[in-house]
């Protein structure tokens, strides 16, 4: 019996990475919206959270699309 060893481990496909990135963005926006609705953050803090999440999303998308798969 031959045991194959893959030192890199599981590498998600580009499509899976894009889906995960979008799911992560949706989760962060949803969490920020929950905090806003609960009155735990101000409108300005909410807007900042959305900007940060969107900036991270765009940066990650660039990295994913520019990667060589």
CHARMM internal coordinates of N, CA and C (Angstrom, degrees):
IC EDIT
DIST 1 N 1 CA 1.4508
DIST 1 CA 1 C 1.5304
ANGL 1 N 1 CA 1 C 108.93
DIST 1 C 2 N 1.3231
ANGL 1 CA 1 C 2 N 115.68
DIHE 1 N 1 CA 1 C 2 N 129.99
DIST 2 N 2 CA 1.4556
ANGL 1 C 2 N 2 CA 120.81
DIHE 1 CA 1 C 2 N 2 CA 179.97
DIST 2 CA 2 C 1.5232
ANGL 2 N 2 CA 2 C 109.12
DIHE 1 C 2 N 2 CA 2 C -99.58
DIST 2 C 3 N 1.3038
ANGL 2 CA 2 C 3 N 116.08
DIHE 2 N 2 CA 2 C 3 N 130.93
DIST 3 N 3 CA 1.4620
ANGL 2 C 3 N 3 CA 121.26
DIHE 2 CA 2 C 3 N 3 CA 176.04
DIST 3 CA 3 C 1.5156
ANGL 3 N 3 CA 3 C 107.54
DIHE 2 C 3 N 3 CA 3 C -104.47
DIST 3 C 4 N 1.3112
ANGL 3 CA 3 C 4 N 115.51
DIHE 3 N 3 CA 3 C 4 N 121.19
DIST 4 N 4 CA 1.4625
ANGL 3 C 4 N 4 CA 119.90
DIHE 3 CA 3 C 4 N 4 CA 178.87
DIST 4 CA 4 C 1.5215
ANGL 4 N 4 CA 4 C 109.13
DIHE 3 C 4 N 4 CA 4 C -92.99
DIST 4 C 5 N 1.3113
ANGL 4 CA 4 C 5 N 114.57
DIHE 4 N 4 CA 4 C 5 N 136.69
DIST 5 N 5 CA 1.4562
ANGL 4 C 5 N 5 CA 119.85
DIHE 4 CA 4 C 5 N 5 CA -179.30
DIST 5 CA 5 C 1.5227
ANGL 5 N 5 CA 5 C 109.14
DIHE 4 C 5 N 5 CA 5 C -114.10
DIST 5 C 6 N 1.3146
ANGL 5 CA 5 C 6 N 115.92
DIHE 5 N 5 CA 5 C 6 N 124.77
DIST 6 N 6 CA 1.4589
ANGL 5 C 6 N 6 CA 121.27
DIHE 5 CA 5 C 6 N 6 CA 178.55
DIST 6 CA 6 C 1.5289
ANGL 6 N 6 CA 6 C 107.37
DIHE 5 C 6 N 6 CA 6 C -109.91
DIST 6 C 7 N 1.3274
ANGL 6 CA 6 C 7 N 118.85
DIHE 6 N 6 CA 6 C 7 N 101.01
DIST 7 N 7 CA 1.4664
ANGL 6 C 7 N 7 CA 120.73
DIHE 6 CA 6 C 7 N 7 CA -175.30
DIST 7 CA 7 C 1.5283
ANGL 7 N 7 CA 7 C 114.14
DIHE 6 C 7 N 7 CA 7 C -64.62
DIST 7 C 8 N 1.3252
ANGL 7 CA 7 C 8 N 117.85
DIHE 7 N 7 CA 7 C 8 N -23.98
DIST 8 N 8 CA 1.4592
ANGL 7 C 8 N 8 CA 119.91
DIHE 7 CA 7 C 8 N 8 CA 179.92
DIST 8 CA 8 C 1.5227
ANGL 8 N 8 CA 8 C 112.32
DIHE 7 C 8 N 8 CA 8 C -82.05
DIST 8 C 9 N 1.3119
ANGL 8 CA 8 C 9 N 117.72
DIHE 8 N 8 CA 8 C 9 N -18.65
DIST 9 N 9 CA 1.4423
ANGL 8 C 9 N 9 CA 120.21
DIHE 8 CA 8 C 9 N 9 CA -177.92
DIST 9 CA 9 C 1.5197
ANGL 9 N 9 CA 9 C 110.68
DIHE 8 C 9 N 9 CA 9 C 75.41
DIST 9 C 10 N 1.3204
ANGL 9 CA 9 C 10 N 116.19
DIHE 9 N 9 CA 9 C 10 N -163.35
DIST 10 N 10 CA 1.4666
ANGL 9 C 10 N 10 CA 120.81
DIHE 9 CA 9 C 10 N 10 CA -178.36
DIST 10 CA 10 C 1.5130
ANGL 10 N 10 CA 10 C 109.82
DIHE 9 C 10 N 10 CA 10 C -72.75
DIST 10 C 11 N 1.3125
ANGL 10 CA 10 C 11 N 117.06
DIHE 10 N 10 CA 10 C 11 N 128.25
DIST 11 N 11 CA 1.4623
ANGL 10 C 11 N 11 CA 122.56
DIHE 10 CA 10 C 11 N 11 CA 176.33
DIST 11 CA 11 C 1.5231
ANGL 11 N 11 CA 11 C 108.38
DIHE 10 C 11 N 11 CA 11 C -113.91
DIST 11 C 12 N 1.3355
ANGL 11 CA 11 C 12 N 117.99
DIHE 11 N 11 CA 11 C 12 N 114.41
DIST 12 N 12 CA 1.4634
ANGL 11 C 12 N 12 CA 119.37
DIHE 11 CA 11 C 12 N 12 CA -179.58
DIST 12 CA 12 C 1.5330
ANGL 12 N 12 CA 12 C 110.64
DIHE 11 C 12 N 12 CA 12 C -66.15
DIST 12 C 13 N 1.3224
ANGL 12 CA 12 C 13 N 115.35
DIHE 12 N 12 CA 12 C 13 N 152.31
DIST 13 N 13 CA 1.4615
ANGL 12 C 13 N 13 CA 120.11
DIHE 12 CA 12 C 13 N 13 CA 177.68
DIST 13 CA 13 C 1.5243
ANGL 13 N 13 CA 13 C 108.89
DIHE 12 C 13 N 13 CA 13 C -73.51
DIST 13 C 14 N 1.3200
ANGL 13 CA 13 C 14 N 115.15
DIHE 13 N 13 CA 13 C 14 N 167.84
DIST 14 N 14 CA 1.4667
ANGL 13 C 14 N 14 CA 120.09
DIHE 13 CA 13 C 14 N 14 CA 179.24
DIST 14 CA 14 C 1.5312
ANGL 14 N 14 CA 14 C 110.34
DIHE 13 C 14 N 14 CA 14 C -60.56
DIST 14 C 15 N 1.3345
ANGL 14 CA 14 C 15 N 116.45
DIHE 14 N 14 CA 14 C 15 N -40.95
DIST 15 N 15 CA 1.4615
ANGL 14 C 15 N 15 CA 120.19
DIHE 14 CA 14 C 15 N 15 CA 179.41
DIST 15 CA 15 C 1.5249
ANGL 15 N 15 CA 15 C 111.03
DIHE 14 C 15 N 15 CA 15 C -62.16
DIST 15 C 16 N 1.3279
ANGL 15 CA 15 C 16 N 117.19
DIHE 15 N 15 CA 15 C 16 N -43.42
DIST 16 N 16 CA 1.4708
ANGL 15 C 16 N 16 CA 120.80
DIHE 15 CA 15 C 16 N 16 CA 178.77
DIST 16 CA 16 C 1.5259
ANGL 16 N 16 CA 16 C 110.88
DIHE 15 C 16 N 16 CA 16 C -63.72
DIST 16 C 17 N 1.3193
ANGL 16 CA 16 C 17 N 117.50
DIHE 16 N 16 CA 16 C 17 N -38.99
DIST 17 N 17 CA 1.4686
ANGL 16 C 17 N 17 CA 120.38
DIHE 16 CA 16 C 17 N 17 CA 179.14
DIST 17 CA 17 C 1.5199
ANGL 17 N 17 CA 17 C 110.99
DIHE 16 C 17 N 17 CA 17 C -66.15
DIST 17 C 18 N 1.3408
ANGL 17 CA 17 C 18 N 117.12
DIHE 17 N 17 CA 17 C 18 N -39.16
DIST 18 N 18 CA 1.4697
ANGL 17 C 18 N 18 CA 121.05
DIHE 17 CA 17 C 18 N 18 CA 178.20
DIST 18 CA 18 C 1.5221
ANGL 18 N 18 CA 18 C 109.96
DIHE 17 C 18 N 18 CA 18 C -64.50
DIST 18 C 19 N 1.3355
ANGL 18 CA 18 C 19 N 116.93
DIHE 18 N 18 CA 18 C 19 N -45.52
DIST 19 N 19 CA 1.4667
ANGL 18 C 19 N 19 CA 120.89
DIHE 18 CA 18 C 19 N 19 CA 179.36
DIST 19 CA 19 C 1.5213
ANGL 19 N 19 CA 19 C 111.12
DIHE 18 C 19 N 19 CA 19 C -61.64
DIST 19 C 20 N 1.3230
ANGL 19 CA 19 C 20 N 116.66
DIHE 19 N 19 CA 19 C 20 N -42.83
DIST 20 N 20 CA 1.4643
ANGL 19 C 20 N 20 CA 120.25
DIHE 19 CA 19 C 20 N 20 CA 179.35
DIST 20 CA 20 C 1.5265
ANGL 20 N 20 CA 20 C 110.68
DIHE 19 C 20 N 20 CA 20 C -63.75
DIST 20 C 21 N 1.3348
ANGL 20 CA 20 C 21 N 116.66
DIHE 20 N 20 CA 20 C 21 N -41.32
DIST 21 N 21 CA 1.4608
ANGL 20 C 21 N 21 CA 120.81
DIHE 20 CA 20 C 21 N 21 CA 179.43
DIST 21 CA 21 C 1.5279
ANGL 21 N 21 CA 21 C 110.40
DIHE 20 C 21 N 21 CA 21 C -61.90
DIST 21 C 22 N 1.3320
ANGL 21 CA 21 C 22 N 116.95
DIHE 21 N 21 CA 21 C 22 N -43.17
DIST 22 N 22 CA 1.4601
ANGL 21 C 22 N 22 CA 120.27
DIHE 21 CA 21 C 22 N 22 CA -179.96
DIST 22 CA 22 C 1.5267
ANGL 22 N 22 CA 22 C 110.88
DIHE 21 C 22 N 22 CA 22 C -67.84
DIST 22 C 23 N 1.3326
ANGL 22 CA 22 C 23 N 117.20
DIHE 22 N 22 CA 22 C 23 N -41.47
DIST 23 N 23 CA 1.4645
ANGL 22 C 23 N 23 CA 120.70
DIHE 22 CA 22 C 23 N 23 CA 177.39
DIST 23 CA 23 C 1.5284
ANGL 23 N 23 CA 23 C 111.02
DIHE 22 C 23 N 23 CA 23 C -60.49
DIST 23 C 24 N 1.3162
ANGL 23 CA 23 C 24 N 116.05
DIHE 23 N 23 CA 23 C 24 N -40.35
DIST 24 N 24 CA 1.4579
ANGL 23 C 24 N 24 CA 121.21
DIHE 23 CA 23 C 24 N 24 CA 178.65
DIST 24 CA 24 C 1.5307
ANGL 24 N 24 CA 24 C 110.38
DIHE 23 C 24 N 24 CA 24 C -63.32
DIST 24 C 25 N 1.3342
ANGL 24 CA 24 C 25 N 116.90
DIHE 24 N 24 CA 24 C 25 N -42.45
DIST 25 N 25 CA 1.4709
ANGL 24 C 25 N 25 CA 121.58
DIHE 24 CA 24 C 25 N 25 CA 177.91
DIST 25 CA 25 C 1.5220
ANGL 25 N 25 CA 25 C 110.18
DIHE 24 C 25 N 25 CA 25 C -62.05
DIST 25 C 26 N 1.3406
ANGL 25 CA 25 C 26 N 117.05
DIHE 25 N 25 CA 25 C 26 N -47.30
DIST 26 N 26 CA 1.4632
ANGL 25 C 26 N 26 CA 120.58
DIHE 25 CA 25 C 26 N 26 CA 179.32
DIST 26 CA 26 C 1.5220
ANGL 26 N 26 CA 26 C 111.47
DIHE 25 C 26 N 26 CA 26 C -59.59
DIST 26 C 27 N 1.3375
ANGL 26 CA 26 C 27 N 116.86
DIHE 26 N 26 CA 26 C 27 N -41.09
DIST 27 N 27 CA 1.4610
ANGL 26 C 27 N 27 CA 121.15
DIHE 26 CA 26 C 27 N 27 CA -179.42
DIST 27 CA 27 C 1.5259
ANGL 27 N 27 CA 27 C 110.89
DIHE 26 C 27 N 27 CA 27 C -63.75
DIST 27 C 28 N 1.3335
ANGL 27 CA 27 C 28 N 116.75
DIHE 27 N 27 CA 27 C 28 N -43.32
DIST 28 N 28 CA 1.4666
ANGL 27 C 28 N 28 CA 119.50
DIHE 27 CA 27 C 28 N 28 CA -178.43
DIST 28 CA 28 C 1.5258
ANGL 28 N 28 CA 28 C 111.47
DIHE 27 C 28 N 28 CA 28 C -68.00
DIST 28 C 29 N 1.3402
ANGL 28 CA 28 C 29 N 117.44
DIHE 28 N 28 CA 28 C 29 N -39.13
DIST 29 N 29 CA 1.4654
ANGL 28 C 29 N 29 CA 120.68
DIHE 28 CA 28 C 29 N 29 CA 177.55
DIST 29 CA 29 C 1.5300
ANGL 29 N 29 CA 29 C 109.90
DIHE 28 C 29 N 29 CA 29 C -66.10
DIST 29 C 30 N 1.3260
ANGL 29 CA 29 C 30 N 116.44
DIHE 29 N 29 CA 29 C 30 N -42.02
DIST 30 N 30 CA 1.4638
ANGL 29 C 30 N 30 CA 120.07
DIHE 29 CA 29 C 30 N 30 CA 178.52
DIST 30 CA 30 C 1.5150
ANGL 30 N 30 CA 30 C 112.46
DIHE 29 C 30 N 30 CA 30 C -62.00
DIST 30 C 31 N 1.3244
ANGL 30 CA 30 C 31 N 115.82
DIHE 30 N 30 CA 30 C 31 N -40.86
DIST 31 N 31 CA 1.4596
ANGL 30 C 31 N 31 CA 120.14
DIHE 30 CA 30 C 31 N 31 CA 179.01
DIST 31 CA 31 C 1.5312
ANGL 31 N 31 CA 31 C 110.59
DIHE 30 C 31 N 31 CA 31 C -65.37
DIST 31 C 32 N 1.3406
ANGL 31 CA 31 C 32 N 116.57
DIHE 31 N 31 CA 31 C 32 N -42.13
DIST 32 N 32 CA 1.4673
ANGL 31 C 32 N 32 CA 120.43
DIHE 31 CA 31 C 32 N 32 CA 178.37
DIST 32 CA 32 C 1.5209
ANGL 32 N 32 CA 32 C 110.32
DIHE 31 C 32 N 32 CA 32 C -63.24
DIST 32 C 33 N 1.3244
ANGL 32 CA 32 C 33 N 117.07
DIHE 32 N 32 CA 32 C 33 N -40.20
DIST 33 N 33 CA 1.4613
ANGL 32 C 33 N 33 CA 121.12
DIHE 32 CA 32 C 33 N 33 CA 178.86
DIST 33 CA 33 C 1.5255
ANGL 33 N 33 CA 33 C 111.05
DIHE 32 C 33 N 33 CA 33 C -65.46
DIST 33 C 34 N 1.3203
ANGL 33 CA 33 C 34 N 116.69
DIHE 33 N 33 CA 33 C 34 N -39.45
DIST 34 N 34 CA 1.4718
ANGL 33 C 34 N 34 CA 120.05
DIHE 33 CA 33 C 34 N 34 CA 176.82
DIST 34 CA 34 C 1.5215
ANGL 34 N 34 CA 34 C 111.03
DIHE 33 C 34 N 34 CA 34 C -61.01
DIST 34 C 35 N 1.3404
ANGL 34 CA 34 C 35 N 116.20
DIHE 34 N 34 CA 34 C 35 N -43.77
DIST 35 N 35 CA 1.4650
ANGL 34 C 35 N 35 CA 120.21
DIHE 34 CA 34 C 35 N 35 CA 178.86
DIST 35 CA 35 C 1.5199
ANGL 35 N 35 CA 35 C 111.08
DIHE 34 C 35 N 35 CA 35 C -63.28
DIST 35 C 36 N 1.3434
ANGL 35 CA 35 C 36 N 117.15
DIHE 35 N 35 CA 35 C 36 N -39.59
DIST 36 N 36 CA 1.4666
ANGL 35 C 36 N 36 CA 120.88
DIHE 35 CA 35 C 36 N 36 CA 179.32
DIST 36 CA 36 C 1.5211
ANGL 36 N 36 CA 36 C 110.34
DIHE 35 C 36 N 36 CA 36 C -65.27
DIST 36 C 37 N 1.3192
ANGL 36 CA 36 C 37 N 116.80
DIHE 36 N 36 CA 36 C 37 N -45.30
DIST 37 N 37 CA 1.4709
ANGL 36 C 37 N 37 CA 120.63
DIHE 36 CA 36 C 37 N 37 CA -179.18
DIST 37 CA 37 C 1.5252
ANGL 37 N 37 CA 37 C 111.62
DIHE 36 C 37 N 37 CA 37 C -65.54
DIST 37 C 38 N 1.3282
ANGL 37 CA 37 C 38 N 117.07
DIHE 37 N 37 CA 37 C 38 N -30.37
DIST 38 N 38 CA 1.4682
ANGL 37 C 38 N 38 CA 120.37
DIHE 37 CA 37 C 38 N 38 CA 179.09
DIST 38 CA 38 C 1.5252
ANGL 38 N 38 CA 38 C 111.27
DIHE 37 C 38 N 38 CA 38 C -81.24
DIST 38 C 39 N 1.3235
ANGL 38 CA 38 C 39 N 117.56
DIHE 38 N 38 CA 38 C 39 N -6.90
DIST 39 N 39 CA 1.4591
ANGL 38 C 39 N 39 CA 121.06
DIHE 38 CA 38 C 39 N 39 CA 179.58
DIST 39 CA 39 C 1.5108
ANGL 39 N 39 CA 39 C 113.72
DIHE 38 C 39 N 39 CA 39 C 78.46
DIST 39 C 40 N 1.3335
ANGL 39 CA 39 C 40 N 117.28
DIHE 39 N 39 CA 39 C 40 N 17.73
DIST 40 N 40 CA 1.4661
ANGL 39 C 40 N 40 CA 120.83
DIHE 39 CA 39 C 40 N 40 CA -178.05
DIST 40 CA 40 C 1.5260
ANGL 40 N 40 CA 40 C 112.71
DIHE 39 C 40 N 40 CA 40 C -84.30
DIST 40 C 41 N 1.3340
ANGL 40 CA 40 C 41 N 116.97
DIHE 40 N 40 CA 40 C 41 N -19.52
DIST 41 N 41 CA 1.4652
ANGL 40 C 41 N 41 CA 120.66
DIHE 40 CA 40 C 41 N 41 CA 179.10
DIST 41 CA 41 C 1.5228
ANGL 41 N 41 CA 41 C 109.03
DIHE 40 C 41 N 41 CA 41 C -131.58
DIST 41 C 42 N 1.3186
ANGL 41 CA 41 C 42 N 115.46
DIHE 41 N 41 CA 41 C 42 N 157.93
DIST 42 N 42 CA 1.4601
ANGL 41 C 42 N 42 CA 120.38
DIHE 41 CA 41 C 42 N 42 CA 177.23
DIST 42 CA 42 C 1.5241
ANGL 42 N 42 CA 42 C 109.27
DIHE 41 C 42 N 42 CA 42 C -84.10
DIST 42 C 43 N 1.3329
ANGL 42 CA 42 C 43 N 115.15
DIHE 42 N 42 CA 42 C 43 N 170.54
DIST 43 N 43 CA 1.4618
ANGL 42 C 43 N 43 CA 120.26
DIHE 42 CA 42 C 43 N 43 CA 179.01
DIST 43 CA 43 C 1.5269
ANGL 43 N 43 CA 43 C 110.89
DIHE 42 C 43 N 43 CA 43 C -61.60
DIST 43 C 44 N 1.3347
ANGL 43 CA 43 C 44 N 116.70
DIHE 43 N 43 CA 43 C 44 N -39.46
DIST 44 N 44 CA 1.4660
ANGL 43 C 44 N 44 CA 120.18
DIHE 43 CA 43 C 44 N 44 CA 179.82
DIST 44 CA 44 C 1.5315
ANGL 44 N 44 CA 44 C 111.66
DIHE 43 C 44 N 44 CA 44 C -65.61
DIST 44 C 45 N 1.3315
ANGL 44 CA 44 C 45 N 116.63
DIHE 44 N 44 CA 44 C 45 N -40.30
DIST 45 N 45 CA 1.4635
ANGL 44 C 45 N 45 CA 119.84
DIHE 44 CA 44 C 45 N 45 CA 177.48
DIST 45 CA 45 C 1.5272
ANGL 45 N 45 CA 45 C 110.52
DIHE 44 C 45 N 45 CA 45 C -64.39
DIST 45 C 46 N 1.3302
ANGL 45 CA 45 C 46 N 116.09
DIHE 45 N 45 CA 45 C 46 N -38.64
DIST 46 N 46 CA 1.4572
ANGL 45 C 46 N 46 CA 120.87
DIHE 45 CA 45 C 46 N 46 CA 178.25
DIST 46 CA 46 C 1.5281
ANGL 46 N 46 CA 46 C 110.56
DIHE 45 C 46 N 46 CA 46 C -62.71
DIST 46 C 47 N 1.3216
ANGL 46 CA 46 C 47 N 116.80
DIHE 46 N 46 CA 46 C 47 N -46.62
DIST 47 N 47 CA 1.4686
ANGL 46 C 47 N 47 CA 121.43
DIHE 46 CA 46 C 47 N 47 CA 179.35
DIST 47 CA 47 C 1.5246
ANGL 47 N 47 CA 47 C 110.20
DIHE 46 C 47 N 47 CA 47 C -60.55
DIST 47 C 48 N 1.3236
ANGL 47 CA 47 C 48 N 116.74
DIHE 47 N 47 CA 47 C 48 N -40.85
DIST 48 N 48 CA 1.4627
ANGL 47 C 48 N 48 CA 120.24
DIHE 47 CA 47 C 48 N 48 CA 178.83
DIST 48 CA 48 C 1.5310
ANGL 48 N 48 CA 48 C 110.90
DIHE 47 C 48 N 48 CA 48 C -63.81
DIST 48 C 49 N 1.3262
ANGL 48 CA 48 C 49 N 117.40
DIHE 48 N 48 CA 48 C 49 N -42.47
DIST 49 N 49 CA 1.4648
ANGL 48 C 49 N 49 CA 120.45
DIHE 48 CA 48 C 49 N 49 CA 178.61
DIST 49 CA 49 C 1.5266
ANGL 49 N 49 CA 49 C 110.92
DIHE 48 C 49 N 49 CA 49 C -60.35
DIST 49 C 50 N 1.3297
ANGL 49 CA 49 C 50 N 116.38
DIHE 49 N 49 CA 49 C 50 N -41.43
DIST 50 N 50 CA 1.4720
ANGL 49 C 50 N 50 CA 120.64
DIHE 49 CA 49 C 50 N 50 CA 178.92
DIST 50 CA 50 C 1.5253
ANGL 50 N 50 CA 50 C 109.99
DIHE 49 C 50 N 50 CA 50 C -64.84
DIST 50 C 51 N 1.3261
ANGL 50 CA 50 C 51 N 116.98
DIHE 50 N 50 CA 50 C 51 N -42.60
DIST 51 N 51 CA 1.4773
ANGL 50 C 51 N 51 CA 120.27
DIHE 50 CA 50 C 51 N 51 CA 179.16
DIST 51 CA 51 C 1.5205
ANGL 51 N 51 CA 51 C 111.44
DIHE 50 C 51 N 51 CA 51 C -62.30
DIST 51 C 52 N 1.3214
ANGL 51 CA 51 C 52 N 116.25
DIHE 51 N 51 CA 51 C 52 N -42.53
DIST 52 N 52 CA 1.4649
ANGL 51 C 52 N 52 CA 120.17
DIHE 51 CA 51 C 52 N 52 CA 179.80
DIST 52 CA 52 C 1.5300
ANGL 52 N 52 CA 52 C 110.14
DIHE 51 C 52 N 52 CA 52 C -64.60
DIST 52 C 53 N 1.3360
ANGL 52 CA 52 C 53 N 116.37
DIHE 52 N 52 CA 52 C 53 N -46.15
DIST 53 N 53 CA 1.4677
ANGL 52 C 53 N 53 CA 120.49
DIHE 52 CA 52 C 53 N 53 CA -179.79
DIST 53 CA 53 C 1.5237
ANGL 53 N 53 CA 53 C 110.65
DIHE 52 C 53 N 53 CA 53 C -62.00
DIST 53 C 54 N 1.3348
ANGL 53 CA 53 C 54 N 116.95
DIHE 53 N 53 CA 53 C 54 N -40.92
DIST 54 N 54 CA 1.4637
ANGL 53 C 54 N 54 CA 120.31
DIHE 53 CA 53 C 54 N 54 CA -179.51
DIST 54 CA 54 C 1.5206
ANGL 54 N 54 CA 54 C 111.00
DIHE 53 C 54 N 54 CA 54 C -68.84
DIST 54 C 55 N 1.3264
ANGL 54 CA 54 C 55 N 117.28
DIHE 54 N 54 CA 54 C 55 N -39.27
DIST 55 N 55 CA 1.4671
ANGL 54 C 55 N 55 CA 120.44
DIHE 54 CA 54 C 55 N 55 CA 176.78
DIST 55 CA 55 C 1.5178
ANGL 55 N 55 CA 55 C 111.80
DIHE 54 C 55 N 55 CA 55 C -62.11
DIST 55 C 56 N 1.3292
ANGL 55 CA 55 C 56 N 116.17
DIHE 55 N 55 CA 55 C 56 N -42.92
DIST 56 N 56 CA 1.4679
ANGL 55 C 56 N 56 CA 120.28
DIHE 55 CA 55 C 56 N 56 CA 177.33
DIST 56 CA 56 C 1.5194
ANGL 56 N 56 CA 56 C 110.88
DIHE 55 C 56 N 56 CA 56 C -64.01
DIST 56 C 57 N 1.3340
ANGL 56 CA 56 C 57 N 116.71
DIHE 56 N 56 CA 56 C 57 N -40.68
DIST 57 N 57 CA 1.4565
ANGL 56 C 57 N 57 CA 121.50
DIHE 56 CA 56 C 57 N 57 CA 179.53
DIST 57 CA 57 C 1.5308
ANGL 57 N 57 CA 57 C 110.22
DIHE 56 C 57 N 57 CA 57 C -61.32
DIST 57 C 58 N 1.3290
ANGL 57 CA 57 C 58 N 116.38
DIHE 57 N 57 CA 57 C 58 N -47.98
DIST 58 N 58 CA 1.4725
ANGL 57 C 58 N 58 CA 119.87
DIHE 57 CA 57 C 58 N 58 CA -178.99
DIST 58 CA 58 C 1.5242
ANGL 58 N 58 CA 58 C 111.47
DIHE 57 C 58 N 58 CA 58 C -63.58
DIST 58 C 59 N 1.3261
ANGL 58 CA 58 C 59 N 116.54
DIHE 58 N 58 CA 58 C 59 N -42.95
DIST 59 N 59 CA 1.4621
ANGL 58 C 59 N 59 CA 119.78
DIHE 58 CA 58 C 59 N 59 CA 179.42
DIST 59 CA 59 C 1.5271
ANGL 59 N 59 CA 59 C 110.91
DIHE 58 C 59 N 59 CA 59 C -62.36
DIST 59 C 60 N 1.3277
ANGL 59 CA 59 C 60 N 116.48
DIHE 59 N 59 CA 59 C 60 N -45.09
DIST 60 N 60 CA 1.4632
ANGL 59 C 60 N 60 CA 120.26
DIHE 59 CA 59 C 60 N 60 CA 179.44
DIST 60 CA 60 C 1.5224
ANGL 60 N 60 CA 60 C 111.66
DIHE 59 C 60 N 60 CA 60 C -63.71
DIST 60 C 61 N 1.3439
ANGL 60 CA 60 C 61 N 117.09
DIHE 60 N 60 CA 60 C 61 N -38.46
DIST 61 N 61 CA 1.4670
ANGL 60 C 61 N 61 CA 119.47
DIHE 60 CA 60 C 61 N 61 CA 178.29
DIST 61 CA 61 C 1.5321
ANGL 61 N 61 CA 61 C 110.29
DIHE 60 C 61 N 61 CA 61 C -63.25
DIST 61 C 62 N 1.3294
ANGL 61 CA 61 C 62 N 117.08
DIHE 61 N 61 CA 61 C 62 N -41.48
DIST 62 N 62 CA 1.4752
ANGL 61 C 62 N 62 CA 120.08
DIHE 61 CA 61 C 62 N 62 CA 177.86
DIST 62 CA 62 C 1.5156
ANGL 62 N 62 CA 62 C 110.68
DIHE 61 C 62 N 62 CA 62 C -60.71
DIST 62 C 63 N 1.3216
ANGL 62 CA 62 C 63 N 116.27
DIHE 62 N 62 CA 62 C 63 N -44.39
DIST 63 N 63 CA 1.4613
ANGL 62 C 63 N 63 CA 120.74
DIHE 62 CA 62 C 63 N 63 CA -179.73
DIST 63 CA 63 C 1.5249
ANGL 63 N 63 CA 63 C 110.33
DIHE 62 C 63 N 63 CA 63 C -62.63
DIST 63 C 64 N 1.3391
ANGL 63 CA 63 C 64 N 117.05
DIHE 63 N 63 CA 63 C 64 N -42.56
DIST 64 N 64 CA 1.4570
ANGL 63 C 64 N 64 CA 121.35
DIHE 63 CA 63 C 64 N 64 CA -178.99
DIST 64 CA 64 C 1.5296
ANGL 64 N 64 CA 64 C 110.49
DIHE 63 C 64 N 64 CA 64 C -65.12
DIST 64 C 65 N 1.3348
ANGL 64 CA 64 C 65 N 116.77
DIHE 64 N 64 CA 64 C 65 N -48.32
DIST 65 N 65 CA 1.4612
ANGL 64 C 65 N 65 CA 119.61
DIHE 64 CA 64 C 65 N 65 CA -176.86
DIST 65 CA 65 C 1.5285
ANGL 65 N 65 CA 65 C 112.17
DIHE 64 C 65 N 65 CA 65 C -68.19
DIST 65 C 66 N 1.3351
ANGL 65 CA 65 C 66 N 117.00
DIHE 65 N 65 CA 65 C 66 N -29.23
DIST 66 N 66 CA 1.4544
ANGL 65 C 66 N 66 CA 119.69
DIHE 65 CA 65 C 66 N 66 CA -179.66
DIST 66 CA 66 C 1.5254
ANGL 66 N 66 CA 66 C 113.02
DIHE 65 C 66 N 66 CA 66 C -85.61
DIST 66 C 67 N 1.3359
ANGL 66 CA 66 C 67 N 116.49
DIHE 66 N 66 CA 66 C 67 N -10.80
DIST 67 N 67 CA 1.4636
ANGL 66 C 67 N 67 CA 118.97
DIHE 66 CA 66 C 67 N 67 CA 179.57
DIST 67 CA 67 C 1.5212
ANGL 67 N 67 CA 67 C 109.75
DIHE 66 C 67 N 67 CA 67 C -73.25
DIST 67 C 68 N 1.2844
ANGL 67 CA 67 C 68 N 115.46
DIHE 67 N 67 CA 67 C 68 N 154.73
DIST 68 N 68 CA 1.4564
ANGL 67 C 68 N 68 CA 120.04
DIHE 67 CA 67 C 68 N 68 CA -179.32
DIST 68 CA 68 C 1.5181
ANGL 68 N 68 CA 68 C 109.13
DIHE 67 C 68 N 68 CA 68 C -102.19
DIST 68 C 69 N 1.3289
ANGL 68 CA 68 C 69 N 115.28
DIHE 68 N 68 CA 68 C 69 N 109.02
DIST 69 N 69 CA 1.4667
ANGL 68 C 69 N 69 CA 121.28
DIHE 68 CA 68 C 69 N 69 CA 178.01
DIST 69 CA 69 C 1.5130
ANGL 69 N 69 CA 69 C 108.74
DIHE 68 C 69 N 69 CA 69 C -117.08
END
COOR INIT
IC SEED 1 N 1 CA 1 C
IC BUILD
